[in-house]
Every structure is written in C-alpha cells, then in structure tokens.
Amino acid sequence: MARRILAAVVLFAAAAPAVAQPHFAFFEPVRPPRPIQVMAHRGMAMAAPENSLAAVDMCAQDYVEWAEIDVRLTKDGRHVVIHNDTLDGATNGTGKVAELTLDEVRKLDAGAWFARRFQGTRLQSLAEVLTAAKGKINLYLDCKRIDPELLAKEILAAGMGPQVIVYDRPEVLAKVRAAAGDAVPTMTKYRPRMNFDTFVKTVGPAAVEIDADEVTAELCRAFHARGIKVQAKVLGAKWDNPTVWGRVIDFGVDWLQTDDPTGVLFFAARRRVGAFPVMIACHRGANRYCPENTLPAIREAARLGADFAEIDIRTTADGKHVLMHDGTVNRTTDGRGAVRDLTFDSVTQLSAGAWFGRRFAGTRVPEFDDALAALGDKTGVYLDAKDIAPEQLLAAIAKHGLFERHVVYQSKGYCAKLKALDARVRPLPPLGRPADLPGLAEIGPYGVDAKWGILSREMIADCHARGIKVFSDALGPNETVEQYLKAIGWGVDTIQTDHPLRVLRAVELAAAANSRR
C-alpha cells in the first residue's frame, strides 16, 4: 500500500501542482469542540447495520463527531454507500455492486442480515446520506471506487463541503479537487518513509491518515505546522484499545478512526475531566449497544466505567432467578410465556440477543448469579427487584460482596423489609412527589429514585439534608443534554440512562463550566 501511495504521489506531482488545503475550516457538530474527535468506522456498526442511515444517525445522536462510510459506483454510474465490492453478506443479494444499477441495489434488504428489527433497511445513495447528515454529523468518505467529478458535484450540491473529508489515492483526489477546487477537503495515507516536504508540496491535503503504530509527536507537530490535521487509524484489536488511544492522543492527533467510539469517548473524557460531577447508571446494562439485561450489556457498562449497571431480577417457576425486565420472555427472546410459568433451564436456554444483532445470537438469558459476577470489581449494581424475595436478594448481595456497591429499587414496604433483615442494605424506594419524602425517610433509605419531573434544586437539597442520595431516570423525552445539565447543576447524585454518551457530553460541559469558575 505504501509503495502504491508513494507512486501515486510521484504521478500526481508530475501531472499538476496540488491545490493547497491547509487550515480547512471543518463544521463542528459538537460544540464546543473536544480536543480529540472520533470517527466511527462504518457508523455505529456495533448496534446497527454498517454504513446504514441508522448507523450514521446513531453517531449524531450520541455526539460522535464523524461517521466513516464507504462509497462505490453502481453499474449506472451512481454512488452507493457500501463497503465490499460484492453484495453478499451485507444484503440479501449476491454478486458485484458494479453489476447492478442503483435502483436494483436499492430493492435489496440491507438490514435483516444484522437483525430482524432492521428488516427493510435499504442501501443508500451517497446523495441521500449527505442530505441526512447535513448540519448533524461530519462524514469521512472512504472512496472505494468513485467518479471524482460526480463526487465533487454531489458534495457541493448538498452544501456538505465543510462536513466531509474525502479519502483516496492522491491521483484520484487530484481529480476531485480539479472539480471542486478547495471547497472539498481531501485526505490520504502518509507513511513516515515518505519524504515529508515532497508529500506536503505535491499532495497538499487538508488531513492525513497515519496508522496507529506509525504516529509520532514529531509528525503531528510537523503536519500541524502546515495546517494539516492528523487522523490516527486505530482499527483492529492490536490498536483499538486504551493503551494505543492514550499514546496517539498524547502525540497530538486530531481524529481517531475506531470501531469503539463509545470506549474512546469515555476514555478520553476521564483523562481530561477526572472525577465526574454525577454518577451514571446504565439502564438494563449498556442497552444501546448490547441487548438489554444480558452479560454483554453488563460488561459493556463496566468497561465504559459506569458507576452502576441497572438490572431487573425475576423468579422462575422452580424458584431460581434470571434477568428479565418484562413479566414475559416474549419481547427480548425467541421464547414465549411468563417467566413465573417457565423453568430456569427453559428460560436460560433462550436467545436473549438475536433480536438485537447477529453477533449476539448466542447470548442467553443470564442467571442472576452470573450477572453479578459480570460486574467485575468496580462497577456497582442497581438492582430492580421485580420479582425476588428480600431474603434471596440479600443472600446474593452478600455472596458477591456487594454491600458497598449496590442499591435496591422497590416499593417502600419491600425496602423496609430489607433494612429490617440487614442494616447494610442500600434501599432506593421511588419518590413520586416531594411531599412523600418525609414518609420514605422513616425507613432510612440510602437514596430515592425520584421521578424526573419533580427534580429541583430545593428537592435535592432537602434529600441531601436528610442524608438521602437522589437517583433519577432520565428516560424517554428527558434524555437530553440540556435536561442532564440542569439536574447536574442542582446536585443530582446519579442519572440512569439509555444513552450514556449523551450523559457523557453533559458531564464534559459541566466540568468545563466548573473549571471556568
């Protein structure tokens, strides 16, 4: 690859001088911008079909700055967003993309392969993705096979020049820029063995991509001195990990292309912010990225450093305990029936992940014991005791040594029974009205799960004056950065969320505001 790029640089230099693109003014979808930005490889491909509008939109919803997508030509010379040169695997079709027209390609199902919930998803033309991303998220266009003039025309027609970076070989980029001038920014691979001055003079890109193992602080400084941004490619298990992330961030890269955008963003924020001003509870585990109430969802919450993984416990017909939110297994498994009517063995043999995504097809309904073990040695557990006897719940807490990192959500009566059985328990009864606080305080709760709509500075201060912590579920319409910031400013202790990256954004903003005071 390096030889091909170097040869392309030479050919490009012989053909024409480069259009200089340093100091290109990119759109900032996350404001104020972070010092390090993330490029999610093929969008949020862990939770939606790669390169789909859903995967791109999830990036925008989660405050990820960039979605990397792949562009190819169809038989009739139209740009379609797909990675491989064949349709196999990513659609229900077969054969080469270049052998079908755009209309033929768009008749194929591009979502059912991922999960039934994405059935009916279609491949998108580049023009459609550009339109959908306008004003929301930036796009890294990995050009697999393109028409340079058409690509430039589509980007400019969509008004997306500041919201893209076009990646290809230098000779292809030269044609894009011949059509678009300096209005469409370009990027290509740089290898340290190349002559730096010759590369910059002849290619003149807005940004360069450097493989993670070849990034150095000296290279970052040299490119920045020329007004050129540096993207570190950290794909693959060898590079896509905290050790490498930390190294290239410290070297001064601007962007990270990763398959783990959630991991990078939490990692970078913790290094930058330090202690968070609020605790985060991942609802049913990290259910945005893994199937709810499963071991992968709990482990993902722990990996991100969530303070709590919230899980729901129910009892089977033979008196054993599993994780399940609903009273039936119908919604989140391939089975039918009420948990109370099914045996433990029959429930734990059900697939609890296939509905979410193909890579979770082998994920089973977990035993409560295994779920607690999956927390590791740092993450706390938020126990929603849907259907489990107080004595059995306390036995599980004791067995796993969780008295210092748990809370139990249930009714006031249930929580009172727990406290009577063991004073070390941390009850978290619901608080629906501020007027109910004195009654709940009688049982000496660790905290309350307050309805989001009743939160206020005064209510939270009243709870704290009584030695009671305030947890609240920012679910549904309340899952906004503005709502989180308001609650953080009032002193809420823990936010339970389906959208951990949104809460993370509020944490970043709150920390920045505090540092300016």
C-alpha positions, -999 to 999 in steps of 0.1 A, spaced: 0 0 0 28 24 9 45 18 -25 12 25 -43 7 57 -24 42 69 -30 40 61 -67 7 80 -68 23 110 -51 50 110 -78 25 107 -106 4 134 -91 34 157 -88 43 151 -125 7 158 -136 -1 190 -118 7 211 -87 -16 204 -57 -44 227 -46 -33 236 -12 -59 228 15 -42 236 49 -62 252 77 -95 239 62 -125 251 83 -145 220 92 -180 221 106 -181 213 143 -211 191 151 -202 190 188 -199 224 203 -177 235 220 -155 210 201 -135 184 220 -97 184 217 -99 149 202 -126 139 178 -139 104 170 -146 88 136 -169 58 140 -159 32 114 -189 25 92 -210 44 117 -223 28 150 -218 -6 134 -220 -24 167 -256 -15 171 -269 -10 136 -261 -23 101 -228 -9 89 -229 21 66 -267 24 71 -285 57 78 -293 42 112 -256 37 120 -248 72 109 -278 87 128 -268 69 160 -234 87 158 -252 121 156 -275 112 185 -245 101 206 -224 132 200 -198 114 179 -182 139 155 -176 117 124 -191 87 107 -168 68 83 -187 54 53 -176 37 21 -186 48 -14 -188 27 -46 -202 31 -81 -231 11 -94 -235 -2 -129 -252 30 -140 -225 52 -125 -243 62 -92 -226 64 -59 -239 39 -33 -228 35 3 -214 0 9 -180 -14 19 -174 -46 0 -174 -48 -38 -200 -76 -36 -235 -75 -21 -230 -108 -3 -233 -106 35 -244 -70 37 -277 -76 18 -299 -105 8 -284 -102 -27 -253 -116 -44 -228 -105 -70 -209 -74 -75 -222 -39 -68 -208 -27 -101 -230 -52 -120 -263 -37 -107 -280 -3 -112 -288 18 -82 -325 10 -85 -317 -27 -85 -294 -24 -55 -320 -4 -36 -345 -32 -39 -323 -54 -17 -327 -58 21 -296 -44 38 -308 -48 74 -322 -83 80 -287 -98 80 -280 -77 111 -312 -83 130 -349 -87 123 -356 -53 137 -337 -37 108 -356 -57 82 -364 -34 53 -333 -13 56 -321 -3 22 -287 7 8 -284 44 4 -271 66 -24 -243 89 -13 -266 119 -21 -292 106 4 -266 102 32 -252 136 25 -286 151 29 -294 132 60 -261 143 77 -264 180 68 -259 201 99 -257 170 122 -225 150 117 -194 150 96 -187 122 71 -154 105 63 -159 93 27 -137 62 21 -137 61 -17 -135 25 -28 -144 32 -65 -158 66 -74 -164 91 -102 -143 121 -89 -163 147 -108 -197 133 -98 -185 130 -61 -174 166 -61 -207 177 -76 -228 157 -51 -209 171 -21 -212 207 -33 -248 203 -43 -256 192 -7 -236 220 7 -215 195 26 -180 207 18 -172 216 54 -188 184 66 -168 158 47 -132 145 43 -126 126 11 -101 97 14 -85 81 -16 -52 78 -35 -36 111 -45 -43 108 -82 -80 104 -75 -80 132 -50 -64 154 -77 -94 149 -99 -119 156 -71 -101 188 -64 -99 197 -101 -137 196 -100 -143 212 -66 -112 234 -60 -105 239 -23 -142 236 -14 -140 198 -7 -113 187 17 -92 156 10 -71 131 29 -47 103 20 -24 79 38 10 91 50 39 68 58 70 80 77 92 66 50 78 91 25 96 124 20 76 148 41 82 180 22 76 164 -12 44 148 1 30 181 15 40 201 -16 26 177 -41 -4 163 -23 -14 193 -2 -42 176 17 -64 190 44 -57 160 66 -36 129 66 -43 94 78 -15 76 97 -16 41 110 -15 40 148 19 23 150 35 50 129 21 81 146 47 102 164 46 135 182 71 149 157 49 140 128 18 156 144 37 188 151 51 189 115 17 185 99 0 209 123 27 235 115 15 232 78 -22 235 89 -29 198 82 -50 177 105 -38 142 116 -61 112 118 -48 81 136 -62 48 123 -66 26 153 -87 -2 138 -81 -38 149 -76 -54 184 -39 -46 183 -45 -8 181 -81 -2 192 -75 -2 229 -68 23 257 -30 19 256 -29 30 219 -56 56 223 -37 73 251 -4 72 232 -17 88 199 -38 113 218 -7 124 238 12 126 205 -14 152 194 -36 136 167 -69 154 159 -90 124 150 -93 88 158 -109 63 134 -122 35 156 -146 6 159 -151 15 195 -164 51 196 -180 47 230 -148 34 245 -127 62 231 -150 89 242 -153 77 278 -116 70 279 -107 105 266 -132 122 289 -120 105 320 -84 116 313 -95 151 306 -122 156 332 -111 134 361 -139 128 386 -173 131 370 -198 155 387 -225 129 386 -227 91 387 -240 72 357 -263 42 358 -267 22 325 -303 12 323 -306 -26 318 -269 -25 312 -255 -6 283 -286 -15 263 -280 10 235 -250 -11 223 -258 -46 236 -291 -65 242 -307 -54 275 -303 -74 307 -276 -96 293 -240 -103 303 -226 -84 273 -247 -53 283 -234 -55 319 -198 -60 308 -201 -31 284 -214 -8 312 -185 -19 334 -160 -14 305 -172 21 300 -167 28 337 -204 33 345 -210 37 382 -239 13 381 -254 -13 358 -291 -14 364 -306 -49 360 -341 -65 365 -345 -97 385 -373 -122 382 -380 -157 397 -387 -187 375 -413 -215 382 -387 -235 401 -376 -207 423 -344 -196 406 -335 -161 394 -328 -147 360 -326 -112 344 -357 -101 326 -375 -67 326 -409 -78 313 -430 -104 331 -429 -125 299 -399 -135 277 -418 -126 245 -402 -93 237 -365 -99 242 -361 -136 235 -371 -163 210 -394 -179 235 -430 -173 247 -446 -172 281 -444 -157 316 -411 -160 335 -430 -173 365 -445 -201 345 -412 -213 329 -384 -233 345 -350 -219 350 -335 -243 324 -360 -234 298 -355 -197 303 -317 -197 303 -317 -217 271 -335 -189 252 -316 -165 230 -317 -130 245 -295 -114 219 -306 -124 184 -333 -98 183 -307 -71 188 -280 -82 164 -265 -112 148 -233 -111 168 -254 -117 199 -273 -146 186 -256 -170 211 -263 -147 241 -287 -164 266 -309 -151 293 -285 -149 322 -287 -163 357 -288 -136 384 -256 -150 399 -237 -148 366 -249 -112 361 -234 -101 394 -201 -118 386 -200 -99 353 -198 -66 371 -161 -71 378 -146 -55 409 -155 -18 404 -190 -13 389 -219 -11 412 -253 -27 406 -287 -11 406 -310 -39 415 -346 -36 403 -362 -63 424 -391 -71 400 -398 -105 415 -374 -118 441 -378 -124 478 -359 -99 501 -340 -128 518 -329 -142 484 -318 -108 472 -297 -101 503 -281 -136 500 -269 -127 465 -256 -93 476 -237 -110 504 -223 -138 483 -208 -114 458 -196 -89 484 -217 -60 470 -228 -43 502 -206 -12 493 -216 -10 457 -253 -17 452 -287 -1 455 -321 -19 455 -351 -3 438 -385 -14 450 -415 -2 470 -412 14 504 -426 -18 520 -401 -40 503 -372 -17 512 -383 -16 548 -382 -54 549 -347 -54 535 -335 -29 561 -350 -50 589 -331 -80 576 -297 -63 572 -288 -27 580 -261 -27 554 -285 -28 525 -290 3 504 -327 7 496 -338 30 469 -376 35 470 -394 55 444 -402 92 451 -432 104 430 -439 136 449 -417 158 472 -445 156 498 -438 118 501 -401 123 512 -407 125 550 -425 92 549 -398 75 529 -371 90 552 -386 70 580 -371 37 567 -336 52 564 -331 47 527 -297 51 510 -314 71 483 -346 77 464 -354 71 428 -370 104 421 -394 110 392 -375 133 368 -403 158 366 -401 166 404 -364 173 404 -354 207 416 -326 223 435 -347 226 466 -359 190 465 -324 176 460 -311 198 488 -339 185 511 -329 149 504 -292 156 510 -300 174 543 -317 141 554 -286 121 542 -305 107 513 -290 105 478 -310 113 447 -311 89 417 -334 97 387 -343 80 355 -337 104 325 -356 81 302 -376 90 271 -381 127 264 -358 137 293 -328 121 276 -313 155 265 -280 172 274 -300 203 285 -320 182 310 -289 164 323 -270 197 328 -299 212 347 -301 182 371 -263 181 375 -263 218 384 -290 211 410 -268 183 426 -285 151 415 -263 121 425 -270 96 398 -286 97 363 -300 64 350 -299 65 312 -304 46 280 -279 70 263 -246 70 282 -228 91 256 -254 119 259 -248 120 296 -211 120 290 -215 151 268 -233 168 297 -205 157 321 -179 173 297 -198 205 295 -205 207 333 -168 200 340 -157 227 316 -181 252 332 -168 244 366 -132 248 355 -140 284 343 -154 294 377 
